[in-house]
Amino acid sequence: MNAIWRAERPALTPMTRDALAAVLAVENDIYEFPWTRGNFLDSLDAGYSCWLYGCGADLLGYAVVMLAVDEAHLLNLSVARAAQGRGHGRALLAELCTVVRDHGARTMLLEVRPSNLAGRALYARAGFLQVGLRRGYYPARDGREDALVLRRAL
Ligand SMILES: CC(C)(COP(=O)(O)OP(=O)(O)OC[C@H]1O[C@@H](n2cnc3c(N)ncnc32)[C@H](O)[C@@H]1OP(=O)(O)O)[C@@H](O)C(=O)NCCC(=O)NCCS
């Protein structure tokens, strides 16, 4: 990263197929059960709202949202390991909420693992409240893990 990129404010740009190698490098590094290239391609092909978050060529994170009428379903929100803990997750989520609200979404829904303390803290601080529980939703080392279903008005 050079001084010019460092001086820029991170921004959202549309995710493209060209970016998938960089996205997958982060995805495979930070998740025990990562999305596959096929999962990202399906999201792009389905027209989901897919975003990169970064400064120039420096990828800090990314997000995928499915927009269904007035509800935005957050499917993936990730920050690169080296960039975590510096406020980028909070900023990425805030920018994402603004973008989907501008596209007509009135609420945002998401799932998070009960064991994901960083994710849960991020969403709680952003005003998400638990509205449900999906039993055995995620793969886990010792079988399956439930998902907390969280929602927030935008
Ligand atoms: C969850 C994730 C997106 C947070 O992004 P981040 O850039 O590290 O988070 P931020 O620095 O913006 O911190 C935002 C809030 O999250 C919480 N948080 C972040 N890291 C945390 C950690 N390791 N432990 C506990 N809480 C944490 C804090 O409450 C923080 O708020 P604060 O301002 O009070 O400190 C990031 O850790 C990540 O990508 N993790 C792996 C992928 C993942 O779990 N995605 C979410 C799936 S639902």
The ligand as an SDF file (V2000), in Angstrom:
LIG
                    3D

 48 50  0  0  0  0  0  0  0  0999 V2000
  -16.9230   -9.2850   12.1570 C   0  0  0  0  0  0  0  0  0  0  0  0
  -16.0350   -8.3400   11.3550 C   0  0  0  0  0  0  0  0  0  0  0  0
  -16.7190   -7.9730   10.0440 C   0  0  0  0  0  0  0  0  0  0  0  0
  -15.8280   -7.0410   12.1870 C   0  0  0  0  0  0  0  0  0  0  0  0
  -15.0380   -6.1450   11.4170 O   0  0  0  0  0  0  0  0  0  0  0  0
  -13.8830   -5.2890   12.1170 P   0  0  0  0  0  0  0  0  0  0  0  0
  -13.3690   -4.3360   11.1150 O   0  0  0  0  0  0  0  0  0  0  0  0
  -12.8900   -6.2170   12.7280 O   0  0  0  0  0  0  0  0  0  0  0  0
  -14.7150   -4.5550   13.2700 O   0  0  0  0  0  0  0  0  0  0  0  0
  -14.5610   -3.0470   13.7460 P   0  0  0  0  0  0  0  0  0  0  0  0
  -13.1360   -2.7450   14.0250 O   0  0  0  0  0  0  0  0  0  0  0  0
  -15.3110   -2.1490   12.8260 O   0  0  0  0  0  0  0  0  0  0  0  0
  -15.3260   -3.1160   15.1320 O   0  0  0  0  0  0  0  0  0  0  0  0
  -16.7370   -2.9500   15.1920 C   0  0  0  0  0  0  0  0  0  0  0  0
  -17.2750   -3.4870   16.4860 C   0  0  0  0  0  0  0  0  0  0  0  0
  -17.1830   -4.9130   16.4580 O   0  0  0  0  0  0  0  0  0  0  0  0
  -16.7850   -5.3870   17.7190 C   0  0  0  0  0  0  0  0  0  0  0  0
  -15.5890   -6.2090   17.5620 N   0  0  0  0  0  0  0  0  0  0  0  0
  -14.7020   -6.1700   16.5400 C   0  0  0  0  0  0  0  0  0  0  0  0
  -13.7660   -7.1300   16.7050 N   0  0  0  0  0  0  0  0  0  0  0  0
  -14.0810   -7.7590   17.8550 C   0  0  0  0  0  0  0  0  0  0  0  0
  -13.5120   -8.8520   18.5430 C   0  0  0  0  0  0  0  0  0  0  0  0
  -12.4180   -9.4820   18.0950 N   0  0  0  0  0  0  0  0  0  0  0  0
  -14.1060   -9.2440   19.6940 N   0  0  0  0  0  0  0  0  0  0  0  0
  -15.2050   -8.6280   20.1770 C   0  0  0  0  0  0  0  0  0  0  0  0
  -15.7950   -7.6000   19.5280 N   0  0  0  0  0  0  0  0  0  0  0  0
  -15.2390   -7.1630   18.4000 C   0  0  0  0  0  0  0  0  0  0  0  0
  -16.6100   -4.2300   18.6270 C   0  0  0  0  0  0  0  0  0  0  0  0
  -17.8100   -4.0760   19.3780 O   0  0  0  0  0  0  0  0  0  0  0  0
  -16.4680   -3.0650   17.7070 C   0  0  0  0  0  0  0  0  0  0  0  0
  -17.0690   -1.9380   18.2250 O   0  0  0  0  0  0  0  0  0  0  0  0
  -16.2600   -0.8650   19.1120 P   0  0  0  0  0  0  0  0  0  0  0  0
  -16.2510    0.3510   18.2420 O   0  0  0  0  0  0  0  0  0  0  0  0
  -17.0790   -0.7890   20.2950 O   0  0  0  0  0  0  0  0  0  0  0  0
  -14.8710   -1.4010   19.3600 O   0  0  0  0  0  0  0  0  0  0  0  0
  -14.6250   -8.9440   11.0950 C   0  0  0  0  0  0  0  0  0  0  0  0
  -14.0580   -9.3040   12.3310 O   0  0  0  0  0  0  0  0  0  0  0  0
  -14.6560  -10.1340   10.1750 C   0  0  0  0  0  0  0  0  0  0  0  0
  -14.6400   -9.9900    8.9700 O   0  0  0  0  0  0  0  0  0  0  0  0
  -14.6940  -11.3470   10.7620 N   0  0  0  0  0  0  0  0  0  0  0  0
  -14.7000  -12.5860    9.9920 C   0  0  0  0  0  0  0  0  0  0  0  0
  -15.9180  -12.6860    9.1170 C   0  0  0  0  0  0  0  0  0  0  0  0
  -17.2000  -12.5400    9.8960 C   0  0  0  0  0  0  0  0  0  0  0  0
  -17.3510  -13.0980   10.9780 O   0  0  0  0  0  0  0  0  0  0  0  0
  -18.1610  -11.8110    9.3020 N   0  0  0  0  0  0  0  0  0  0  0  0
  -19.4780  -11.6320    9.8860 C   0  0  0  0  0  0  0  0  0  0  0  0
  -20.2710  -12.8330    9.5810 C   0  0  0  0  0  0  0  0  0  0  0  0
  -21.9610  -12.6420   10.0880 S   0  0  0  0  0  0  0  0  0  0  0  0
  1  2  1  0
  2  3  1  0
  2  4  1  0
  2 36  1  0
  4  5  1  0
  5  6  1  0
  6  7  2  0
  6  8  1  0
  6  9  1  0
  9 10  1  0
 10 11  2  0
 10 12  1  0
 10 13  1  0
 13 14  1  0
 14 15  1  0
 15 16  1  0
 15 30  1  0
 16 17  1  0
 17 18  1  0
 17 28  1  0
 18 19  1  0
 18 27  1  0
 19 20  2  0
 20 21  1  0
 21 22  1  0
 21 27  2  0
 22 23  1  0
 22 24  2  0
 24 25  1  0
 25 26  2  0
 26 27  1  0
 28 29  1  0
 28 30  1  0
 30 31  1  0
 31 32  1  0
 32 33  2  0
 32 34  1  0
 32 35  1  0
 36 37  1  0
 36 38  1  0
 38 39  2  0
 38 40  1  0
 40 41  1  0
 41 42  1  0
 42 43  1  0
 43 44  2  0
 43 45  1  0
 45 46  1  0
 46 47  1  0
 47 48  1  0
M  END
$$$$
